[in-house]
């Protein structure tokens, strides 16, 4: 067997085989408008984090400030890969809820 053919045969043995695969666990961060009916209905925002270990209430904010909750999740190794904004149909065009889909590698 020639040396060149041996190298080609060894290299072709790995074609189509995934050697390193990352396993992910998934979570979501729901950031919803909270409060009572009235002029300030959309002033308070509640952050809830759903993950494989359960549900965590991360508190209520006076104003829309999702960045601190995203940073908190990022510090725990979560990365956001999708964002969905929800508006209420037949209501004034106000933001009602934002949901962030998140994932991180399984340790």
C-alpha positions in Angstrom: 0.0 0.0 0.0 1.3 3.4 -0.9 1.7 6.0 1.8 -0.5 8.5 0.1 -3.4 6.1 -0.1 -3.2 5.2 3.6 -3.5 8.8 4.6 -6.5 9.4 2.3 -8.2 6.2 3.6 -7.7 7.4 7.2 -9.1 10.8 6.5 -12.1 9.5 4.6 -13.1 7.3 7.6 -14.2 10.5 9.5 -16.3 11.9 6.7 -20.0 12.1 7.8 -19.2 11.4 11.5 -19.8 14.1 14.1 -17.1 13.7 16.6 -17.9 16.5 19.1 -21.6 17.3 19.8 -22.8 19.8 22.4 -25.8 18.7 24.5 -28.0 21.7 25.5 -30.5 22.4 28.2 -33.2 24.9 27.5 -35.0 27.6 29.5 -37.1 30.7 28.9 -37.3 34.2 30.5 -40.8 35.7 30.5 -41.0 39.4 31.0 -44.7 40.4 31.4 -46.5 43.6 32.0 -48.1 43.5 35.5 -50.3 45.7 37.6 -53.9 46.7 37.8 -56.2 48.1 35.2 -55.8 51.8 34.9 -53.5 54.3 33.3 -50.3 52.6 34.6 -51.3 49.1 33.5 -48.1 48.6 31.5 -45.7 50.3 33.9 -44.8 47.3 36.2 -42.9 44.3 34.7 -42.6 40.9 36.2 -39.6 38.6 35.4 -40.1 34.8 35.6 -37.4 32.3 34.7 -38.4 28.8 33.7 -35.6 26.2 33.6 -35.2 22.4 34.0 -34.9 22.8 37.8 -38.3 24.7 38.1 -39.6 28.2 38.0 -37.9 31.2 39.6 -39.6 34.6 40.1 -36.9 37.2 39.6 -39.0 40.1 40.8 -41.0 43.1 39.6 -39.6 46.2 38.0 -41.1 49.7 38.1 -40.1 50.2 34.4 -39.2 48.0 31.5 -35.6 46.9 32.2 -35.1 43.4 30.8 -31.3 43.8 30.4 -30.5 43.2 34.1 -32.4 39.9 33.9 -30.7 38.9 30.7 -27.3 39.7 32.3 -28.3 37.6 35.4 -29.1 34.6 33.1 -25.9 35.2 31.1 -23.8 35.1 34.3 -25.3 31.6 34.9 -24.1 30.4 31.5 -27.4 30.9 29.6 -27.4 32.4 26.1 -30.5 33.9 24.4 -31.2 32.6 20.9 -34.7 33.9 20.2 -37.0 36.7 21.3 -40.7 36.9 20.9 -42.8 40.1 21.6 -46.5 39.7 22.4 -49.1 42.4 21.8 -52.8 42.2 22.8 -55.1 42.1 19.8 -57.7 44.9 19.5 -55.9 46.9 22.2 -53.7 50.0 21.8 -50.3 49.0 20.4 -48.5 48.4 23.7 -46.0 45.8 24.5 -47.6 43.1 26.8 -44.9 40.4 27.1 -41.4 39.5 25.9 -40.2 35.9 26.0 -36.6 35.0 25.6 -35.6 31.4 24.6 -32.3 30.4 26.2 -29.9 27.5 26.2 -26.6 26.5 27.8 -24.4 23.5 27.4 -25.1 20.6 29.8 -22.3 20.3 32.2 
